Amino acid sequence: MLTFEENPLTSNSNKHSFTDTYFKKNYFFTQQLVNTTQQDQNHQILPEQSMEDQGKITLCLDLDETLISSTMTRQCDYDFSFKLQPTAEGEKSEEYFVKKRPNVGSFLRRCSEMFEVVIFTASLKPYADKILDELDPRGDLISHRLYRESCSYFCGSFVKDLSLLNRDLNTVLLIDDLPSSFQFHPENGLQIPRFDYHLKKKQNQNLLDNCLVGVLKILETIFIQHEVISIIAQYN
């Protein structure tokens, strides 16, 4: 995992040691499942690239704890809030308070200039759209939005199966704080530090976060060389 607060290239962390063990124990079964899934050409979750994005690398970005941090606990320090209306009788409306990751606006703007940008989140559509409409109010930064229904549920995790994107896997990158999200295609995934602003503040931890600045440097290299897997391998 990359840690950008101090050094963009620091990667030693035992935070996900359980996940690493889990991957090893399930490696062969996962490979078998991936091979089966890749043969299913009838289920593609993205259309062909638009003329504007033709030939671009497809950059998939997670949402929660990657681009934003949200909580249902009322906070005085947040960038925006929204309410979700109840979907069933007897339920109450839910209010969320959202903090944007530092530099997320300029990050998305630059990414949209270089890549076909896809938000790929395990969140539900009503919740995610409220946030994405704030991050991309004019709808000119994000090419596609994928939600929980586009994820595969595997061994207790929502996995983002990149083989279903209708794209050449050599030109696909997923950035996520959870390695389980790209366990079907680890060579296409870049894990970044979790952005849990509200928890850090509650625990009086350092709130400095320059992660997206460091990530953008890697993405600039990918854009210039038009290469994903070999470059990502240097950081994983």
Number of C-alpha atoms within 10 A of each C-alpha: 21 21 21 19 17 12 12 18 14 13 16 9 10 10 9 13 10 9 15 13 11 13 17 10 11 11 14 11 11 17 14 10 13 17 13 10 15 13 11 11 10 7 13 15 16 15 10 12 15 11 7 9 17 11 13 18 23 24 23 25 23 23 21 22 20 23 23 21 20 22 17 12 10 11 13 7 12 17 13 13 18 13 13 13 12 11 9 7 6 7 9 11 10 12 15 19 20 22 21 22 22 17 14 17 14 13 16 19 14 15 18 18 13 18 23 23 23 21 20 25 25 23 18 12 14 11 15 20 15 15 21 15 11 14 18 15 10 9 12 9 20 22 18 14 18 22 20 17 14 20 21 14 14 14 10 7 14 19 23 27 20 26 22 20 18 15 17 11 18 15 17 23 28 25 22 25 23 22 22 24 27 22 22 24 21 18 20 23 27 22 22 22 19 18 23 18 25 21 14 12 12 8 9 9 11 10 14 10 17 17 24 23 17 18 18 16 12 15 22 14 13 21 17 9 10 15 17 23 17 12 17 18 13 8 15 15
